[in-house]
Amino acid sequence: MKGKRDLIHSLSMIAGIIIIFFIVYPIFILVSTTDYEILGETIRDSSVRDAIWTSLSTGSISTLISAFLGVPLAYVLARFEFKGKNIVESILDIPLVIPHTVVGIMLLSMLSPRSAVGSILQYIGLEVVGTKRGIVLAMMFVSLPLMISSAKNAFMGVSGKMENVSRSLGASHIQTIKNVTLPNAYRGILTGMILTWARSISEFGAVVILAYHPMIAPTIIFDRFNSYGLKYSRPIALLLIIISLIIFIVFRMLTLKGDSND
């Protein structure tokens, strides 16, 4: 038995080393091959700063809307059984399997001024194609399943007995969710928001079809690569990785802080 455990541990270690190398080494190559003189020019380039800011701001808006819509739905999916639930859950997972360029084409077909929905939006003055609204919608489409799945798992991790005790003591359903369920599920919801945000700012395929302009960071990286090659696209990629890692670490620290307070 001990020999089998040692074998499993060894295989796990080897797999872990391969995975970590596969993730870390490309980042190391990017850091070591970037021209830092061009990186300085890139930081001073207003078009690059605008593209990165557009990525961060639209990604944040997409995450907040996804949480606002996804968390209540996740609670229903975690707590209630109803006819057609499996179909609903399957539909919610569809964006995970559709190629993102196809997502862009679908959204463009739906939101184009020539379509029924697009013409209505244009009539009321809401431009979507080629705007930040379009970027947010494209990001939401591909990242919403992550938010819903994480929140659902978080709610399922909260004992239903705790909610029943709260209700038996006279608390309303809303009060129970506010005072019992959310405080116990918030770390899973926060993790879902982190994943949703990360997925949103990294989206390219759907966004580039629905809204090439205003440019987001992945779009300007693609544009610089096509126009000038790796030498001028690497600095933007490195800059985006640094900013994203800083924000990601801050979010993770907030999550871990919550763990340490328990």
C-alpha positions in Angstrom: 0.0 0.0 0.0 2.8 2.4 0.9 4.5 1.7 -2.4 1.3 2.5 -4.3 1.0 5.8 -2.4 4.5 6.7 -3.1 3.9 6.0 -6.8 0.8 8.2 -6.8 2.7 11.0 -5.1 5.6 10.7 -7.5 3.2 10.8 -10.5 1.4 13.8 -9.0 4.6 15.6 -8.5 5.8 15.0 -12.0 2.4 16.1 -13.4 2.5 19.2 -11.2 6.0 20.1 -12.4 5.0 19.7 -16.0 1.9 21.9 -15.6 3.8 24.6 -13.7 6.6 24.7 -16.2 4.0 24.9 -19.0 2.5 28.0 -17.4 5.6 29.7 -16.1 8.1 29.2 -18.8 6.2 31.1 -21.6 5.9 34.0 -19.2 9.6 33.8 -18.4 10.4 33.9 -22.2 8.1 36.9 -22.7 9.8 38.7 -19.8 13.3 37.9 -21.0 12.8 38.6 -24.7 10.9 41.9 -24.3 12.8 45.1 -25.5 12.5 47.3 -22.4 13.3 50.4 -24.3 10.2 49.7 -26.5 8.3 48.8 -23.3 9.0 52.4 -22.0 7.7 53.8 -25.3 4.7 51.5 -25.0 3.9 52.8 -21.5 3.9 56.3 -22.8 1.8 55.4 -25.8 -1.7 56.9 -25.2 -3.4 54.4 -27.6 -2.0 51.5 -25.6 -3.0 53.0 -22.2 -6.5 53.6 -23.6 -6.8 50.0 -24.9 -5.7 48.6 -21.5 -8.0 50.9 -19.6 -10.9 49.9 -21.9 -10.2 46.2 -21.2 -10.1 46.7 -17.5 -13.2 49.0 -17.3 -15.4 46.9 -19.7 -14.2 43.7 -18.0 -15.2 45.1 -14.6 -18.6 46.2 -15.9 -19.1 42.8 -17.5 -18.2 41.1 -14.2 -20.6 43.3 -12.1 -23.5 42.7 -14.5 -22.7 39.0 -14.6 -22.7 38.9 -10.8 -26.0 40.9 -10.6 -27.7 38.5 -13.0 -25.9 35.3 -12.3 -25.9 35.1 -8.5 -29.7 35.0 -8.1 -30.0 32.4 -10.9 -27.3 30.4 -9.3 -29.1 30.4 -6.0 -32.3 29.1 -7.6 -30.3 26.3 -9.4 -28.6 25.4 -6.1 -31.7 25.3 -3.9 -34.7 24.3 -6.0 -35.6 21.4 -8.2 -38.0 22.1 -11.1 -39.0 20.6 -14.4 -36.5 21.4 -17.2 -33.7 22.3 -14.7 -31.2 20.1 -16.6 -32.1 21.8 -19.9 -31.6 25.2 -18.3 -28.2 24.2 -16.9 -27.2 22.8 -20.3 -28.2 26.0 -22.1 -26.1 28.0 -19.6 -23.0 25.9 -20.4 -23.4 26.5 -24.2 -21.0 29.5 -24.3 -18.2 27.4 -23.0 -18.2 25.1 -26.1 -18.9 27.6 -28.9 -15.8 29.0 -30.6 -15.5 32.7 -29.7 -15.3 33.9 -33.3 -18.7 32.1 -33.7 -20.0 34.0 -30.7 -18.9 37.3 -32.3 -20.7 36.4 -35.5 -23.9 35.4 -33.6 -23.9 38.6 -31.6 -23.2 40.7 -34.7 -26.1 39.0 -36.5 -28.4 39.7 -33.5 -27.3 43.3 -32.8 -26.6 44.6 -36.3 -28.8 47.6 -37.2 -30.3 45.4 -40.0 -31.6 42.9 -37.4 -34.9 43.3 -35.4 -33.1 43.7 -32.1 -30.4 45.9 -33.5 -32.9 48.2 -35.2 -34.9 48.6 -32.0 -31.7 49.5 -30.1 -30.7 51.9 -32.8 -34.2 53.5 -32.7 -33.9 54.2 -28.9 -30.4 55.5 -29.3 -28.4 52.5 -28.0 -25.5 51.8 -30.4 -23.9 48.4 -29.7 -21.8 47.4 -32.7 -18.4 49.1 -32.5 -19.0 50.5 -29.0 -18.0 49.7 -25.4 -21.5 48.3 -24.9 -20.7 45.7 -27.6 -17.5 44.8 -25.9 -19.3 44.3 -22.5 -21.9 42.1 -24.1 -19.3 39.9 -25.9 -17.4 39.6 -22.6 -20.5 38.7 -20.7 -21.6 36.0 -23.2 -18.3 34.0 -22.8 -17.8 34.6 -19.1 -21.3 34.3 -17.5 -21.1 30.5 -17.2 -18.1 30.8 -14.9 -19.9 33.2 -12.6 -23.1 31.1 -12.4 -21.1 27.8 -11.9 -19.0 29.3 -9.1 -21.9 30.9 -7.3 -24.0 27.8 -7.6 -21.2 25.6 -6.1 -20.8 28.2 -3.3 -24.5 28.1 -2.5 -24.5 24.3 -2.5 -21.7 24.4 0.0 -24.0 26.3 2.5 -26.1 23.9 4.5 -29.8 24.1 3.9 -30.4 23.3 7.6 -28.8 26.7 8.5 -31.3 28.5 6.3 -34.2 26.4 7.8 -33.1 27.3 11.3 -33.1 31.0 10.4 -36.5 30.8 8.8 -37.9 28.9 11.9 -36.6 31.8 14.1 -38.8 34.2 12.2 -36.4 35.6 9.5 -37.9 36.1 6.1 -36.4 34.4 3.0 -34.6 37.6 2.0 -33.2 38.1 5.5 -32.0 34.6 5.6 -30.2 34.9 2.3 -28.7 38.3 3.4 -27.6 37.2 6.9 -26.9 33.5 6.6 -26.4 32.3 3.0 -24.4 35.2 1.4 -21.9 35.5 4.3 -21.2 31.8 4.0 -21.1 31.7 0.2 -19.3 35.0 -0.5 -15.8 33.5 -1.0 -17.1 31.2 -3.7 -19.0 34.1 -5.3 -15.8 36.3 -5.1 -13.8 33.5 -6.8 -16.4 33.4 -9.5 -16.1 37.2 -10.0 -12.3 36.9 -10.2 -12.6 34.1 -12.9 -15.3 36.1 -14.7 -13.2 39.2 -14.7 -10.1 37.4 -15.9 -12.0 35.7 -18.7 -13.6 39.0 -19.7 -10.3 40.9 -20.1 -8.7 38.1 -22.0 -11.5 37.8 -24.6 -10.6 38.5 -28.2 -12.5 36.5 -30.7 -16.0 37.6 -29.9 -14.9 41.2 -29.3 -12.9 41.7 -32.4 -15.9 40.8 -34.6 -18.5 42.8 -32.7 -16.3 45.8 -31.8 -12.8 46.1 -33.3 -12.9 49.7 -32.2 -12.6 51.0 -29.5 -9.6 48.7 -29.1 -9.1 46.6 -26.0 -5.7 45.2 -25.0 -6.0 41.8 -26.9 -7.1 43.7 -30.0 -4.2 46.2 -30.0 -1.7 43.3 -29.3 -3.1 41.5 -32.4 -3.0 44.8 -34.4 0.6 45.5 -33.4 1.7 41.9 -34.1 0.2 42.1 -37.6 1.7 45.5 -38.3 5.1 45.3 -36.6 5.7 41.7 -35.4 6.7 40.3 -32.1 9.1 43.1 -31.2 6.3 45.6 -30.7 3.5 43.3 -29.5 5.5 41.7 -26.7 5.8 44.9 -24.6 2.0 45.4 -24.6 1.5 41.7 -23.7 4.0 42.0 -20.8 2.3 45.2 -19.6 -1.1 43.5 -19.6 0.2 40.5 -17.8 1.8 42.7 -15.1 -1.4 44.7 -14.5 -3.6 41.6 -14.5 -1.4 39.7 -12.1 -1.3 42.7 -9.7 -5.1 42.9 -9.7 -5.5 39.1 -9.5 -3.1 38.9 -6.5 -5.1 41.7 -4.7 -8.3 39.8 -5.2 -6.8 36.5 -4.1 -5.4 38.2 -0.9 -8.9 39.5 -0.2 -10.2 35.9 -0.5 -7.4 34.5 1.7 -8.0 37.2 4.2 -11.6 36.1 4.5 -10.4 32.5 5.1 -8.0 33.6 7.9 -10.8 35.5 9.7 -12.9 32.3 10.0 
